[in-house]
Amino acid sequence: MPDALSAPAAPHTIRREDYRPPDWLVPEIALDFDLDPERTVVRSRLTVARQGDHNLPVRLDAQGLRILRVAVDGAPVNYWFEEEVLKVPVNGESAVIETEVEISPRANTQLMGLYESGGMLCTQCEAEGFRRITPFPDRPDVLSRYQVKMTADKARFPVLLANGDPVASGESEGGRHWAEWHDPFPKPCYLFALVAGDLVANRDRFTTRSGRTVDLGIWVRDGDLERTDHAMASLKAAMKWDEEVFGREYDLDVFNIVAVADFNFGAMENKGLNVFNSRYILADPDTATDQDYDGIAGVVAHEYFHNWSGNRVTCRDWFQLSLKEGFTVFRDQQFSADMGSRAVKRIEDVRMLRAAQFPEDAGPLAHPVRPDSYIEISNFYTATVYNKGAELIRMMHTILGPEKFRAGCDLYFDRHDGQAVTCEDFVKAMEDASGVDLTHFRAWYSQAGTPKVKARLANGGDGLTLHLEQEVPATPGQPAKRPMPIPLKVALMDGDTGKAVDERLIIFEDASAEVALDGAPARPVLSINRDFSAPIVLETDRSAADLAFLSGCDNDPFARYEAMQQLMLDTLIASVSSGAGDHGPVIEAVRRTLTNETLEAAFIAEAVLLPSESFIGDRMAQVDPEAINRAREALRADLGTELDDLWRGAYAASTANRYEYNPAAKGARRLRTISLGYITAAGADDAAELAMRQFDEADNMSDRQGAMGVLVNGVSAERDAALAAFYDRYKGNALVIDKWFTVQALSTRDDAPAEVEALANHPDFTLANPNRLRALVGAFSVNQRAFHDVSGRGYRFLADMILAEDKLNPQTAAKLVPPLGRWRRFDHGRAGLMKAELERIVATPGLSKDVFEQASKSLA
């Protein structure tokens, strides 16, 4: 019997310049599923229409399918395979192609296509999973209307969900039942979804601005229902916000979300049926931190916002991925900022950008926001596409202003509703609606690398001048770069009064520029890249005194935070280089921040937190993990000792905080744990006792995990007791046990590598669940000192985990490769060890193309 199991595609490069429209369209598709974990039969009926003048067959992608039947207009047809593509000859201008295939959801460990998770059947089709369900032209520019019928054992799978709205259901023989769903909106196959399981729902309703009632459902396993209220509240808030801020109204009669334990992504925006990693749905104060709560709100909003920015208007091809992801990340960031502290949210977003995207831009896997080529598209679900892509949208918002930006969004949605389009189409809509020429701005989509900008103030005969220079570093495949248009928000701060003067937006487009500044005060201090108006690395000639002044007086919250971080960073880098440094300016700046009663606790907590060891390394010519750790711990100890009374005061002030989920309460909890960390760093005799008391008395996970995170870095009886108590309390809750693994993987103790190796043999560790793998192995790989242990054992461990996971789930395995790809940034000994592990990975027989692409590019 013919099948697609024995026809694997050899790795080859897909190039954006080779794009051509589909030869055949599929305006309608009807799917009939006979569902069973071991053997599911899928029957499809495709209405195909020739596009253009050609005699080419219909190309249907088919991966891992057992083909039972293929017919054209009801008659059997001679078809053939070429590299996992089923080719079907069609003579007329249109036809109906019918296929019948067999798949095994239980055997699908890749979690792409139709698979089993915890007794339920569910799908993940983005980017190329639909070809693992049924033969189809699996590309985002083929838009179809879907009719879906599912038949399954009723006792085993009482709930049957799919895209769109339900249209019919009924009983079948042998204890089976069926349900039909119809989605009236044309969509690409990557947005197809199906879920069958024994589920319960948190149900609610939302009334749109036009008066339509939408039935909402969040579906989970029995026992998890009480932990879905926050997700439901977040969904309703997002629906209301999108109407008010972007004018976008929901378009179906139902909106469903399903929580799944085994999932490669955070969530998926399938039309009307979002499938979520359970970590982004389930929360209560006892099991979820404030960060978890914020993450749930942000991800629920993100996937809902995709209904327009991704579903109603989708991508022409996968090179345009940031068209939907960058835009939607910007939208969810704006939503989260409106729901809480805008200043703190901006700080969090920039910290994530610097932690994940800046290193990507500076390494062997650097690529533009709109890539030019790929081997495996799943490797381009990156921080560059998502987070830097969001910064591009934010820069357009900054350049155009809120009103013109909104007009551009409205035109984009109206002009391209129901279409598959490109990043260029988005920019063109912004231009047409605003009248602003963005020709030069397009370079942000095509050039990789983080621009480096030098800025200095100089007095001249005509007054004060701002001198600017920019350089975009060479990246793989792009050795020479042209200057980028960089929107810089700047102001002069009066060194005597602390007031801002001459606030303005500068569009810096050339390799260098001189800008005359008006009304300069007698003692001007430069505030630049305010609100992080551009994703750049900034170098200025500002002194430690200037930075300390800005950290206490700048009226732009992000610039204030940034000045403190730069002061800390300069001090730490000097300490790494010389072995000693002057901690006084940092201590005094932190003192002023802690005693400033006008600042919210959440902002203070972010401002006084030292830059991470990884971020310090990113700013050095060569990373020295031990020296960075020594320098950072020495500054932490001095801050803790010199400001002990202030840390204890801040800690005590928030101790009475009982659990509430609001910005003020979240900020108090955050500052409490950071204060505890500084008290501990100072070596206080009562530190472990204080942390253990917080652990024991905590009425929420933020305080409990915060205390455990402090204890885990030391050596004490309290450390062992907290870890044991935490495990015993939550050993039946997979999401919380993930936290237990992660907190140990991030330990700063000398024995962290050995502990992580031991945890990989723990009975609760499994490669089958991506969350658990990321919790231990992913967390360990960003623990700079432990992962880069001079012995190389961290590198061996990671490579072993990648190769083991590649046999089960190549997509998840590939995302673990990048830390090894930074080998050029380290000393000769470490670099050689890291490179050797990459070479071992590439040389492994049967390696997936997912891992091959990441590892081979990391060696190039």
Phi, psi and omega in degrees: 000127182297145174209175180254014184283335187254020182233060182292144178277132176288144180301128174213160187273130174263130184242140180298323182293345180268005181301138170218146181300157180294142178285333180229137174258159178231082183296330182226143174218135174241128182241139179231114183254126168257098195273134174198137182302322182278318185216103175256134177254129182241120175251131180235150177229106184257126170269111185252149180224128180295139176239112181095175182263101182200169177239030184278149177287167173283128180262120179240114177294137183210114184233120176070023182259141172265111186280124179256329184198141172222130180218151175239122183052040175086353183248142176303151184222150175278114180240168179211163180252143168219109178050061177063024174240123176274121182253125185237119179286136176226130185271321185276186179281341178208163181193171173245118178258127178247134175228152173226126183225164178237135177223163179238098179302324183293328181277357185273087180278349180284345180060031175234132188095218178260124183217169180259137176219113176057036178090351176255160174253134181210170183236154165219117187247340176278130006266323187228048180267340184295330178295345177269002178250315182202152177297131184193151173289090191279080179211148190288348181267010173255105185256133185223154168267133189250133166242129187230131172240135178234134175235133184202166174297123188291323181292323183279321184230071183290341181249126180235114184236149175208184181293159171082218182244147177288140182239334181196157176202163181184181182259150176235171179291158174070029178074021180255164176215171184218160177212145177240138178231150180224131176250112185284350184262128177300136181214156173287158185293341180292346179264004176291144176210150178211138174221133175227127181184178176263092190233158173239159187232139164274112186253143177205181178223153176227133178258120182288170182294338177270002175094004178283145177260128179248126176278125182252143177214130171247113189259129182217172174289152177302133183106340180259357189301319185292349180259021182249359185296320181295319178298319179295317178298322179294321179298312181295323177295320179294319180298317179293315182298318183294327175293316186284321187267322182246357178070023184257125181249144179292151195240354178252173179275341179226153172221118183243146172233137176237132177267130184235136183285326184250110186207135182287330185252186171281317181190170182221134190271025181319138188303111176077351180220083178284133175252127188241142160301130186301337180294341179257019175231316191271126180201139163212165186302330184285335187242349185234137177279170174301323177297321176297314179300314179297320179297319178298312180300317182292317182287320175302315179297315181304309183292324176294317181299333177300341181307327174256309183272071180149323182261298179296323171239117188240185186272140175292319179209171187287346174294338181268020187306323181291343175307317179265322187281314179298316179298316184285327173298317176302317180296317181288330175295318179295319177300310182297323178297320179289333181277345183217227179266117180297320181296312182294320178299319179296319178299314181298318181295319180290322177300317178295318179301315182290328182285325187249316188273319180301314175298324177298316179295334185261006185241188184290345180261015179299140179206157178291165175301325171250098186297160179261338182199161173201161171260314179232117188297331181299339178286350181257017168273076194242169175297331178294312181294317184277296191280315175292325175302321177294323178294327176297316178296319180297320178297321176298319177300319180293316182292317185276330188090158187302317185292314180290326177296315178299320178298322177295320178296315179301315180296319179301311181293318182292318184289326191242014179304128180080016182239162173251115193231189187238168175302324178300322179297323178294311181298321180297321177297321177296317179296312184295324182282332187257337186077011180261129179282118180250026183305309182292331182297335182300341178301333179296333179280333190255342182254130173276170176099149178265118180301142175249124185242129173256134181225136176211149176264143178217140174271132177232184180296332182261008180120203185273135181234137174263118179263128182235140172224146177224151176216134174253113186298154175296143177225165182307124179083354180224076183288330182238134184237150172266157180301150180256148171283113188246114176280116182245117171276124183229161173201159170257128176263132179285115183295347179263318185258341182078014181263151180275140179231142174054052174289132183201167174251124178250128173262104184267106189249346186253176179296330177210159181199155174235129184237122177283132181251135186263154172061037184296132177287172182296323178238081183279139173234129186282126170249117189221151186058043180299143184059019184049061186291345176215143181279082185230166166260123188252135175235126179231170177261022180291138182279170176300324179294321177299314182294319178297320178297313180297323181295341180254345189231341187301134182276356172264117186302318181293319179298325177296311177300316184297322179298318178297315180297320180292321176299315178296316183296314179300319180295317182292318180295320176298322180293320178297320184288321187255345184087354178205158181203163179272106182275352186305309181301322179293315181300316181291322179295318178294322178301313180297324180292316181294332183261005180275106185284353179274349183268142177287151183301322181298319179292316178303317181301319179289320185293325185270357180281128181293151173304147181291160178298325179294318180294322176299315179298325180297335182266007181248153180297322176221134183281128175241092188303317182293316182294322178296316179298317180298314182295317182292317180294326178293318178293320176300317181295317179294318177299317180296318183288310185291331184247027186306317183295324180288320178296317180292327176293317178295322180295314182293324182296333181257359182295325182283358182293112174268159193296123166217149177255090174208165185304318182294316181292320178299317180297320179297317179295319180297313181294327179298312182291322178295321177297318177299322178297319179289322176300319179291319181299332180285352180079025181301139183299329184263010187298311182296321178296318180297316180294320181292324177295318177298318179300312184291324186267356185299137174253017180202159184290329180300312179291321183292310180293324178300317179294317179295323179296329175285316182295325189294342181273353182249188177238109182197161175294328179297323178301308182296322181293318181294315179298318180293317182293320180297314181297314181298324182288325190241015187297345175267358184249105186300318183295324181283324176295332171304320179296320179299317176295316185294317184298327178282327178293337181262008182299144178265007180291157180297330184268014182303316179301318180294320179296320180294318177300320179293320180295331177294343176257007179292144181303334182271355178274137179213143175279345186286339182252116182301324179300317182292320179297315179293325182298321181262298187288315179298317179295317180300322184292344176256005175274091195304311184292316183288314182297323182265031173309133189301340180290339183084005183294329177295321179293318178297316180300313181296315180298319177299317180294320179299313182293323178292317181291329182300331178290336182258311190214087184302324183297315178291322179299318184298329182285353177268353186287320190310323180303327177287334183288356180267021187300330181293345184273358187243172180298166187303318182295310179295319181302317179295321179293318179294316180298321180298322179292321176297319179295321177296319179297311183298326183278357183287125178298143177075015181297140178291158177290335177300306182286323179303315182298313182295315184287318181293320177294327179291338179269340188294000000 
